[in-house]
Amino acid sequence: IIFVRKRDARQRELFTLAHELGHLVLHREGSIDSEENVFGAKGREREVNAFAGNLLVPDAELDLLDYSQKPDGPQDFESWLKRPSRAWGVSVEVVLRRLLDSGRLSRTEYEGYRAWKMEQIQPETSGFAPRNNRHREPVTVFGKSFVATVLEALGSKQITITKASRFLDNINITNVH
């Protein structure tokens, strides 16, 4: 069973699903990944990220891109790759990562895009409504099976209480009923 935390972007959910499938196929073992692991760049995480990228955007699809239209600046990569990334159901970042891994994009171009993208993130505003039923959210959002799996991993000391809290939407573990 692979659980994927619901996210705003369906592309991110799809990548996470392919990433977790990579753990099962390549390493024949399951894992509970934190946010930083799913996008890790070393060791097994790097391997499963490459697996996910190849699964979602094979080389044959990359061959279809119009490289004569490739922009000079990283701020224009999204407009260049918007249509193919939507058609493939992935983010522009996944396409760029595949281009980097296949030698069709330089590390400088990729890092330039990442730096530009980080500048585009707007800070969240305050004013959230009170959350009187916060203790119910993990089961409502993730389902009983996922919450039980996280708590079982915590109970068997496979993960820390901090990771368990993160997996359950940063809820205080003592609030889980």
Secondary structure, DSSP 4 states (H G I P E B T S, - for coil): -------S-HHHHHHHHHHHHHHHHHHS------HHHHT--SHHHHHHHHHHHHHHS-HHHHTTS-GGG--SSGGGHHHHHHHHHHHHT--HHHHHHHHHHTTSS-HHHHHHHHHHHHHHPPPPPS-PPP-TTGGGHHHHHH-HHHHHHHHHHHHTTSS-HHHHHHHTTT--GGG--
